C-alpha cells in the first residue's frame, strides 16, 4: 500500500511474481503478468491519483488474505475488497479485486 500510494511503480511491481494476475471485476478485466500489472497500476492508481487506506486485514492462512481498503482519488471515493494470494517466496501471485 505504501509503494502504491507513493506511485512507486517499480517498488510496487517488485512485490508481484512475474506471472501475477490482478482480476478486477470493477473494471471488467484481468491483468496477467508483470507488464499488465504495470499498466493496471499506471492506469488506476497513478492515472486517477488513487490513495488507499487500510480498513481491515483478515489473514486466512500463510499465503492468503482478504484486505478491505478505502480508495480516494479523482474518481471520488470507493471501498474495495482485495483477495490476495502469495507464493512461497512471499510474492503476490493473484489479486481478486472488487468494490463494495
C-alpha positions, 0 to 999 in steps of 0.5 A: 500500500505504501509503494502504491500510494507513493506511485512507486511503480517499480517498488510496487511491481517488485512485490508481484511474481512475474506471472501475477494476475490482478482480476478486477471485476470493477473494471471488467478485466484481468491483468496477467503478468508483470507488464499488465500489472504495470499498466493496471497500476499506471492506469488506476492508481497513478492515472486517477491519483488513487490513495488507499487506506487500510480498513481491515486485514483478515489473514486466512492462512500463510499465503492468503488474505482478504484486505478491505481498503478505502480508495480516494482519488479523482474518481471520488471515493470507493471501498474495495475488497482485495483477495490476495494470494502469495507464493512461497517466496512471499510474492503476490501471485493473484489479486481478486479485486472488487468494490463494495 
